[in-house]
Amino acid sequence: MRWFVRGDLDGFFGLALDNLVQLLLIDALCRFVLGFPPELVYGRVLPGAAVSLVVGNLFYAWQAKKLADREGRTDICALPYGINTVSLFGHVFLVMLPAKLGAEAAGHPDPATVAWQAGLAATLGSGLIEAVGALVAERVRKATPRAALLSTLAGIALSFIALGFLFRTFARPVVGLATLGVVLLTYFGRVKFRGGLPGGLVAVLLGTALGWATGIAPVGPSPGAPFLHLPIPVVGDLLASLPYLLPYMAVIVPMGLFNLVGSLQNIESAEAAGDRFPTAPSLAVNGLGSIAAALFGSTFPTTIYIGHPGWKAMGARAGYSVLNAAFATVVCLTGTLAHIAWAIPIEAGMAIVLWIGIVITAQAFVATPQKHAAAVVVGLLPGVGAWGALMAKNGLRAAGYGSEKPFTEELIGKFAPSDTWIHGAFALEQGFIFTAMVLAAVTVYIIERRFRVAAGWAALGAVLSATGLAHAYQFTFGDAAMALFPAWEHAIGYGVMALLLLVAEWVTVEDEGGH
């Protein structure tokens, strides 16, 4: 098999466009949500992201070429690889933004650096979980119901990805609805534009044109002349970030497991398409890519992407991964992304991200047994609830809390007259990824009438609550933030649920009529 074939160009364009959207999101979220200065974004975060993309893309290209040579074939397609979209949002809204707000409330002179270091810790932790977990990934997958894994992922996708960009779509309807129409037409209508133009490219070009016509673009002042920022190890900052590992463990562990199991499923998808790659090294290098990201300043883990069968059917082989590595290097190190972000508003590509959120949510229902649909809904609720808690806190900050007056327990009483149980929302927000997995798994095994296994999952919820990894929070000046002390009420609640499920087979009888 040759290193480059005609189909690699088609595969490269699709994968590069996907990665470009992620990089534009990183640029926008880091600068405008987290308040990172340009020198931090372009001098540390993006060069680190480039290193992580080069590590994985070149390895998976070499792996595909090696497999092709060993098997005497010319149709091996490299595993697609890039920045994890769900982790991108998770690290911004669940790790770095809370860290920044906490630093601001505490009067820290440089909240952006605190947020960046917290993101480095989360990325390092995720990479270690992926690398070490390569040895036990199959066991994790078998022990956890698919509905529990996919619904938890869908809860994040529906709330932190889809709903946020849905708001933005209707805030900028000329660009938002037009590009959404293109994406829905091509991705869900299963049609393509004449001339072979990809739907994603058409959406971005149309959105950019409408953005300039309506004044949304250009975005900010011109970035000026191109520049060069080479990747530099940030060992000192990485060591300084280690204290953030424990406070955000309730986010780091489940997100790392998601990356691990999701990558495993994508390797299985490649095998179903005829390309059998070894599991352990494929997963390990994925983890090493995330570790390299943290070592060089990026706060965003990488992952093996879904869609290998599609790239293979398009004719992509090994070369499209090499081209993607080169593209990431040029865009991230030379300031090219700054010019792209200036010319192309995020609204031009947000329909693609909205589509990703929709597809991930839909997959939770499609890829699980139909009888587990209720468990999927149960697993969605904590993520949506956590996003609602974040919206409530953003509203409080807009009203002056966290700047003019502190977050205190009196807020619980202020919400009560409107029948808003904000205490429950704040408790649900902490460790909600664990909560979603536990509740969805309990529901799956109840549906299957495997009550003892369900009791085990409920007991896990009690342990997580007792250790403070779920539901424990404390009021700080600017937040209702995670606190690693026991949430005894919740631990007792899960414990009672576990006992009920343990005795269920003796105190209940089967009701085949249903409800």
C-alpha positions as CSV (number, residue, x, y, z in Angstrom):
1,M,0.0,0.0,0.0
2,R,1.3,3.4,-1.0
3,W,1.6,6.2,1.6
4,F,-0.6,8.5,-0.4
5,V,-3.5,7.7,-2.7
6,R,-6.3,9.9,-4.3
7,G,-8.8,9.0,-1.5
8,D,-6.4,10.4,1.1
9,L,-7.2,14.0,-0.1
10,D,-10.9,13.5,0.4
11,G,-10.3,11.9,3.8
12,F,-7.9,14.6,4.8
13,F,-10.3,17.4,4.0
14,G,-13.1,15.9,6.1
15,L,-10.8,15.1,9.0
16,A,-9.0,18.5,8.8
17,L,-12.3,20.3,8.7
18,D,-13.5,18.4,11.8
19,N,-10.2,19.3,13.6
20,L,-10.4,22.9,12.4
21,V,-13.8,23.3,14.1
22,Q,-12.4,22.0,17.3
23,L,-9.5,24.4,17.1
24,L,-11.8,27.3,16.4
25,L,-13.9,26.3,19.5
26,I,-10.7,26.1,21.6
27,D,-9.7,29.6,20.4
28,A,-13.2,31.1,21.1
29,L,-13.8,29.4,24.4
30,C,-10.3,30.0,25.8
31,R,-10.3,33.7,24.9
32,F,-13.9,34.7,25.5
33,V,-15.2,32.3,28.1
34,L,-12.1,31.7,30.1
35,G,-10.4,35.0,29.5
36,F,-7.0,33.5,28.4
37,P,-4.7,36.2,27.0
38,P,-3.6,35.7,23.4
39,E,-0.1,34.8,24.4
40,L,-1.4,31.9,26.5
41,V,-3.7,30.6,23.8
42,Y,-1.3,31.0,20.8
43,G,1.9,30.4,22.7
44,R,1.0,27.5,24.9
45,V,-2.4,25.9,24.3
46,L,-2.4,25.6,20.5
47,P,1.2,24.5,20.2
48,G,0.5,21.8,22.8
49,A,-2.6,20.7,20.8
50,A,-0.4,20.5,17.7
51,V,2.0,18.2,19.4
52,S,-0.8,15.9,20.6
53,L,-2.3,15.8,17.1
54,V,1.0,15.0,15.5
55,V,1.8,12.2,17.9
56,G,-1.4,10.3,17.3
57,N,-1.9,11.0,13.6
58,L,1.6,9.9,12.6
59,F,1.4,6.7,14.8
60,Y,-2.0,5.7,13.3
61,A,-0.7,6.3,9.8
62,W,2.4,4.2,10.5
63,Q,0.2,1.5,12.1
64,A,-2.1,1.3,9.0
65,K,0.9,1.1,6.7
66,K,2.5,-1.6,8.8
67,L,-0.8,-3.7,8.9
68,A,-1.2,-3.3,5.1
69,D,2.4,-4.5,4.5
70,R,1.9,-7.5,6.9
71,E,-1.4,-8.6,5.4
72,G,-0.4,-7.7,1.8
73,R,-3.4,-5.4,1.3
74,T,-3.9,-2.0,-0.2
75,D,-7.2,-1.0,1.5
76,I,-6.2,-0.4,5.1
77,C,-7.5,2.9,6.5
78,A,-5.8,4.5,9.5
79,L,-7.8,5.2,12.6
80,P,-9.1,8.7,12.6
81,Y,-7.9,10.8,15.5
82,G,-8.2,14.3,17.0
83,I,-9.3,16.4,19.9
84,N,-12.2,15.0,21.9
85,T,-15.2,17.3,21.5
86,V,-17.0,16.2,24.7
87,S,-13.9,16.5,26.8
88,L,-13.3,19.9,25.2
89,F,-16.6,21.2,26.6
90,G,-16.2,19.2,29.8
91,H,-12.8,20.7,30.6
92,V,-13.9,24.2,29.8
93,F,-17.2,24.3,31.7
94,L,-16.6,21.6,34.4
95,V,-12.9,22.2,35.3
96,M,-11.4,25.4,34.0
97,L,-14.3,27.8,34.4
98,P,-15.1,26.8,38.0
99,A,-11.3,27.1,38.7
100,K,-11.2,30.5,37.2
101,L,-14.3,31.7,39.1
102,G,-13.0,30.3,42.4
103,A,-9.7,32.1,41.8
104,E,-11.4,35.4,41.1
105,A,-13.6,35.0,44.2
106,A,-10.4,34.3,46.3
107,G,-8.7,37.4,44.9
108,H,-6.0,35.5,43.0
109,P,-4.0,37.9,40.8
110,D,-4.0,35.6,37.8
111,P,-7.2,33.6,37.5
112,A,-6.5,32.6,33.9
113,T,-3.3,30.8,34.9
114,V,-5.2,29.0,37.6
115,A,-7.8,27.9,35.1
116,W,-5.1,26.8,32.6
117,Q,-3.2,24.8,35.2
118,A,-6.5,23.1,36.3
119,G,-7.0,22.1,32.7
120,L,-3.5,20.8,32.4
121,A,-4.2,18.5,35.4
122,A,-7.4,17.3,33.9
123,T,-5.7,16.5,30.6
124,L,-2.8,14.7,32.3
125,G,-5.3,12.7,34.4
126,S,-7.3,11.8,31.4
127,G,-4.2,10.7,29.4
128,L,-3.0,8.5,32.3
129,I,-6.4,6.8,32.6
130,E,-6.4,6.2,28.8
131,A,-2.9,4.9,28.7
132,V,-3.1,2.6,31.8
133,G,-6.7,1.7,31.1
134,A,-5.6,0.2,27.8
135,L,-4.8,-2.9,29.8
136,V,-8.3,-3.2,31.3
137,A,-10.5,-1.4,28.8
138,E,-12.4,-4.5,27.8
139,R,-13.3,-5.4,31.4
140,V,-14.6,-1.9,32.0
141,R,-16.7,-2.1,28.8
142,K,-18.2,-5.4,29.8
143,A,-18.9,-4.4,33.4
144,T,-20.8,-1.2,32.4
145,P,-24.2,-1.3,30.5
146,R,-24.0,0.4,27.2
147,A,-27.0,2.5,28.2
148,A,-25.1,3.8,31.2
149,L,-22.1,4.8,29.1
150,L,-23.9,6.3,26.1
151,S,-26.6,8.1,28.1
152,T,-24.1,9.8,30.3
153,L,-22.2,11.0,27.2
154,A,-25.5,12.0,25.6
155,G,-26.4,14.1,28.7
156,I,-23.2,16.1,28.2
157,A,-23.8,16.4,24.5
158,L,-27.4,17.4,24.8
159,S,-26.8,20.1,27.4
160,F,-23.2,21.5,27.3
161,I,-22.9,21.1,23.5
162,A,-26.3,21.2,21.8
163,L,-28.4,23.5,24.0
164,G,-25.7,26.1,24.3
165,F,-25.2,26.3,20.6
166,L,-29.0,26.2,20.1
167,F,-29.2,29.4,22.1
168,R,-26.5,30.9,19.9
169,T,-28.3,29.8,16.8
170,F,-31.4,31.7,17.7
171,A,-29.4,34.7,18.9
172,R,-27.8,34.9,15.4
173,P,-30.7,33.4,13.3
174,V,-29.6,34.6,9.9
175,V,-26.3,32.7,10.1
176,G,-27.5,30.1,12.6
177,L,-30.6,28.8,10.8
178,A,-29.1,29.0,7.4
179,T,-26.1,26.9,8.3
180,L,-28.3,24.5,10.4
181,G,-30.4,24.0,7.2
182,V,-27.3,23.0,5.3
183,V,-26.1,20.5,7.9
184,L,-29.5,18.9,8.4
185,L,-29.9,18.6,4.6
186,T,-26.6,16.9,4.0
187,Y,-26.1,14.9,7.2
188,F,-29.7,13.8,7.9
189,G,-31.1,14.1,4.4
190,R,-28.3,11.9,3.0
191,V,-27.8,14.1,-0.1
192,K,-24.7,16.0,-1.3
193,F,-24.1,19.1,-3.2
194,R,-23.2,19.0,-6.9
195,G,-19.6,19.0,-7.6
196,G,-18.9,16.9,-4.6
197,L,-18.6,19.8,-2.2
198,P,-18.8,18.5,1.4
199,G,-21.8,19.7,3.4
200,G,-19.6,21.0,6.3
201,L,-17.5,23.1,3.9
202,V,-20.7,24.6,2.3
203,A,-22.1,25.4,5.8
204,V,-18.8,27.1,6.8
205,L,-18.5,29.1,3.6
206,L,-22.2,30.2,3.7
207,G,-22.0,31.0,7.4
208,T,-18.8,33.1,6.8
209,A,-20.4,35.0,3.9
210,L,-23.5,35.7,6.0
211,G,-21.4,36.6,9.0
212,W,-19.5,39.3,7.0
213,A,-22.8,40.5,5.5
214,T,-24.5,40.9,8.9
215,G,-21.5,42.3,10.7
216,I,-20.7,39.3,12.9
217,A,-17.3,39.0,11.1
218,P,-14.6,40.0,11.2
219,V,-14.2,38.9,14.8
220,G,-12.2,41.5,16.7
221,P,-9.1,43.4,15.5
222,S,-6.9,42.0,12.8
223,P,-4.3,39.6,14.2
224,G,-1.6,41.3,12.2
225,A,1.5,39.6,10.7
226,P,1.9,35.8,11.0
227,F,4.1,34.6,13.9
228,L,5.7,31.4,14.9
229,H,5.3,29.8,18.4
230,L,7.2,26.5,18.8
231,P,6.0,24.0,21.3
232,I,7.8,24.3,24.7
233,P,7.4,21.8,27.5
234,V,5.6,23.4,30.5
235,V,6.9,21.1,33.1
236,G,6.8,23.7,35.9
237,D,3.2,24.6,35.3
238,L,2.3,20.9,35.0
239,L,3.9,20.2,38.4
240,A,2.0,23.2,39.8
241,S,-1.2,21.8,38.4
242,L,-1.0,18.5,40.3
243,P,-3.0,19.8,43.4
244,Y,-6.0,20.2,41.0
245,L,-6.2,16.5,40.3
246,L,-8.0,15.6,43.4
247,P,-10.6,18.4,43.5
248,Y,-11.7,17.6,39.9
249,M,-11.4,13.9,40.1
250,A,-15.2,13.5,39.8
251,V,-14.8,15.0,36.3
252,I,-11.4,13.6,35.3
253,V,-12.1,9.9,36.1
254,P,-15.4,9.4,34.2
255,M,-14.3,11.6,31.3
256,G,-11.1,9.5,31.0
257,L,-13.2,6.3,31.1
258,F,-15.4,7.7,28.4
259,N,-12.4,8.4,26.2
260,L,-11.1,5.0,26.9
261,V,-14.3,3.0,26.2
262,G,-15.3,5.3,23.3
263,S,-11.9,4.7,21.6
264,L,-12.3,1.0,22.2
265,Q,-15.7,1.0,20.5
266,N,-14.2,2.9,17.5
267,I,-11.4,0.3,17.2
268,E,-14.1,-2.4,17.2
269,S,-15.9,-0.4,14.5
270,A,-12.7,-0.4,12.4
271,E,-12.5,-4.2,12.8
272,A,-16.1,-4.6,11.6
273,A,-15.0,-2.6,8.5
274,G,-12.2,-5.1,7.9
275,D,-9.2,-3.4,9.6
276,R,-8.1,-5.2,12.7
277,F,-5.7,-3.0,14.7
278,P,-4.2,-4.3,18.0
279,T,-6.2,-2.9,20.9
280,A,-3.6,-2.2,23.6
281,P,-1.1,-0.1,21.6
282,S,-3.9,1.8,19.8
283,L,-5.4,2.8,23.1
284,A,-2.1,3.5,24.8
285,V,-0.9,5.9,22.1
286,N,-4.3,7.7,22.4
287,G,-3.5,8.2,26.0
288,L,0.1,9.3,25.3
289,G,-1.3,11.9,22.9
290,S,-3.3,13.4,25.8
291,I,-0.2,13.3,28.1
292,A,1.9,15.0,25.4
293,A,-0.9,17.7,25.1
294,A,-0.6,18.4,28.8
295,L,3.2,18.4,28.8
296,F,3.3,21.0,26.1
297,G,0.5,23.2,27.4
298,S,-2.8,22.0,25.8
299,T,-5.7,21.5,28.2
300,F,-7.7,19.2,25.8
301,P,-7.4,15.4,25.5
302,T,-7.3,13.6,22.3
303,T,-9.3,10.5,21.2
304,I,-9.8,8.0,18.4
305,Y,-12.6,9.3,16.4
306,I,-15.8,7.7,15.3
307,G,-16.3,7.2,11.5
308,H,-13.5,4.9,10.4
309,P,-15.8,3.0,8.0
310,G,-16.8,6.3,6.4
311,W,-13.3,7.4,5.8
312,K,-12.4,4.0,4.4
313,A,-15.3,4.0,2.0
314,M,-14.2,7.4,0.9
315,G,-10.8,5.9,-0.2
316,A,-8.6,7.2,2.7
317,R,-5.7,5.0,3.7
318,A,-2.6,6.2,5.7
319,G,-1.8,9.5,4.0
320,Y,-4.8,11.4,5.2
321,S,-3.5,11.1,8.8
322,V,-0.1,12.4,7.8
323,L,-1.7,15.3,6.0
324,N,-3.8,16.1,9.1
325,A,-0.7,16.1,11.3
326,A,0.9,18.6,8.9
327,F,-2.2,20.7,8.7
328,A,-2.5,20.9,12.6
329,T,1.2,21.9,12.8
330,V,0.9,24.8,10.4
331,V,-2.4,26.1,11.7
332,C,-1.5,26.0,15.4
333,L,2.2,27.1,15.2
334,T,2.2,29.9,12.7
335,G,-0.8,32.1,13.8
336,T,-2.9,30.9,10.9
337,L,-5.7,29.9,13.3
338,A,-5.7,33.5,14.6
339,H,-6.4,34.7,11.1
340,I,-9.0,32.0,10.4
341,A,-10.7,32.9,13.7
342,W,-10.7,36.5,12.7
343,A,-12.3,35.8,9.3
344,I,-14.6,33.0,10.2
345,P,-17.0,33.6,13.1
346,I,-17.8,30.6,15.3
347,E,-21.4,30.9,14.2
348,A,-20.3,29.7,10.7
349,G,-19.4,26.3,12.1
350,M,-21.6,26.0,15.1
351,A,-24.3,24.0,13.2
352,I,-21.7,21.2,12.8
353,V,-21.1,21.2,16.6
354,L,-24.9,21.2,17.2
355,W,-25.2,18.2,14.8
356,I,-22.5,16.4,16.8
357,G,-24.5,16.9,20.0
358,I,-27.7,15.7,18.3
359,V,-26.0,12.6,16.9
360,I,-24.4,11.6,20.2
361,T,-27.7,12.0,21.9
362,A,-29.6,10.0,19.3
363,Q,-26.9,7.2,19.4
364,A,-27.7,6.7,23.0
365,F,-31.1,5.5,22.0
366,V,-30.3,3.8,18.7
367,A,-27.3,1.8,19.9
368,T,-28.9,0.4,23.1
369,P,-31.7,-2.2,23.3
370,Q,-35.1,-0.7,22.9
371,K,-36.2,-1.9,26.3
372,H,-33.4,0.1,27.9
373,A,-34.8,3.4,26.5
374,A,-36.1,4.5,30.0
375,A,-32.6,3.9,31.4
376,V,-31.2,6.2,28.7
377,V,-33.6,8.9,29.7
378,V,-32.6,8.5,33.4
379,G,-29.0,8.8,32.4
380,L,-29.6,12.0,30.4
381,L,-31.2,13.8,33.4
382,P,-28.2,14.5,35.6
383,G,-26.3,16.1,32.7
384,V,-29.2,18.3,31.8
385,G,-29.7,19.1,35.5
386,A,-26.0,20.1,35.9
387,W,-26.3,22.4,32.9
388,G,-29.4,23.9,34.5
389,A,-27.4,24.5,37.7
390,L,-24.7,26.2,35.7
391,M,-27.3,28.5,34.0
392,A,-28.7,29.4,37.4
393,K,-25.3,30.3,38.7
394,N,-24.5,32.3,35.6
395,G,-27.8,34.2,36.2
396,L,-26.8,34.8,39.8
397,R,-23.4,36.2,38.7
398,A,-25.2,38.5,36.2
399,A,-27.2,39.8,39.2
400,G,-24.0,40.6,41.1
401,Y,-23.3,37.4,43.1
402,G,-19.7,36.5,43.2
403,S,-18.6,40.1,42.6
404,E,-20.7,42.4,44.7
405,K,-22.1,39.8,47.2
406,P,-21.2,36.2,48.0
407,F,-22.9,32.9,47.3
408,T,-24.4,31.8,50.6
409,E,-27.0,29.4,52.0
410,E,-29.6,32.2,51.9
411,L,-29.9,31.6,48.2
412,I,-31.7,28.3,48.9
413,G,-34.4,30.3,50.6
414,K,-34.6,32.9,47.8
415,F,-35.3,30.2,45.2
416,A,-37.8,28.3,47.4
417,P,-40.9,30.6,46.8
418,S,-40.7,29.8,43.1
419,D,-40.6,26.0,43.9
420,T,-37.0,25.8,42.7
421,W,-35.0,23.3,44.7
422,I,-31.7,24.9,44.0
423,H,-30.0,22.9,46.8
424,G,-30.8,19.7,44.8
425,A,-29.5,21.3,41.6
426,F,-26.2,22.3,43.2
427,A,-25.9,18.8,44.8
428,L,-26.7,17.1,41.5
429,E,-24.1,19.2,39.6
430,Q,-21.2,17.8,41.6
431,G,-20.1,14.5,40.2
432,F,-23.1,14.4,37.8
433,I,-21.2,12.1,35.4
434,F,-20.9,9.5,38.1
435,T,-24.5,10.0,39.1
436,A,-25.7,9.5,35.5
437,M,-23.8,6.3,35.1
438,V,-25.0,4.9,38.5
439,L,-28.7,5.7,37.9
440,A,-28.7,4.5,34.3
441,A,-27.0,1.3,35.3
442,V,-29.4,0.7,38.2
443,T,-32.3,1.3,35.8
444,V,-30.9,-1.2,33.2
445,Y,-30.5,-4.0,35.8
446,I,-33.9,-3.3,37.3
447,I,-35.4,-3.6,33.8
448,E,-33.5,-6.9,33.4
449,R,-34.7,-7.9,36.9
450,R,-31.1,-8.5,38.0
451,F,-31.8,-6.7,41.3
452,R,-28.6,-7.7,43.1
453,V,-26.4,-6.2,40.4
454,A,-28.6,-3.1,40.5
455,A,-28.0,-3.0,44.3
456,G,-24.3,-3.1,43.7
457,W,-24.5,0.0,41.5
458,A,-26.6,1.8,44.1
459,A,-24.0,0.9,46.7
460,L,-21.4,2.4,44.4
461,G,-23.5,5.6,44.5
462,A,-23.3,5.5,48.3
463,V,-19.5,5.1,48.2
464,L,-19.1,8.0,45.8
465,S,-21.3,10.2,48.0
466,A,-19.5,9.2,51.2
467,T,-16.1,10.0,49.6
468,G,-17.3,13.4,48.3
469,L,-16.9,12.5,44.7
470,A,-20.6,13.1,44.1
471,H,-23.1,15.6,45.6
472,A,-20.9,17.3,48.1
473,Y,-20.6,21.1,47.6
474,Q,-19.8,24.2,49.6
475,F,-20.6,27.9,49.1
476,T,-17.6,30.1,48.3
477,F,-17.7,33.8,47.5
478,G,-18.3,33.2,43.8
479,D,-19.7,29.7,43.5
480,A,-21.5,26.6,44.9
481,A,-18.4,24.5,44.3
482,M,-17.3,20.9,44.7
483,A,-16.1,20.0,48.2
484,L,-14.4,16.7,49.0
485,F,-16.2,15.9,52.2
486,P,-18.9,13.2,52.7
487,A,-22.4,13.9,51.4
488,W,-24.0,11.7,54.1
489,E,-27.6,12.3,53.2
490,H,-27.0,11.2,49.7
491,A,-24.9,8.2,50.8
492,I,-27.7,7.1,53.1
493,G,-30.3,7.6,50.3
494,Y,-28.2,5.4,47.9
495,G,-27.7,2.9,50.8
496,V,-31.5,2.6,51.4
497,M,-32.0,2.1,47.6
498,A,-29.4,-0.7,47.6
499,L,-31.1,-2.5,50.5
500,L,-34.4,-2.2,48.8
501,L,-33.0,-3.8,45.6
502,L,-31.3,-6.5,47.6
503,V,-34.6,-7.6,49.2
504,A,-36.7,-6.9,46.0
505,E,-36.8,-10.5,44.9
506,W,-38.5,-11.5,48.2
507,V,-40.9,-8.6,48.7
508,T,-42.1,-8.3,45.1
509,V,-43.8,-10.4,42.5
510,E,-43.6,-10.2,38.7
511,D,-46.2,-8.0,37.0
512,E,-46.2,-9.0,33.3
513,G,-49.0,-6.5,32.6
514,G,-46.7,-3.5,32.9
515,H,-47.7,0.1,33.6
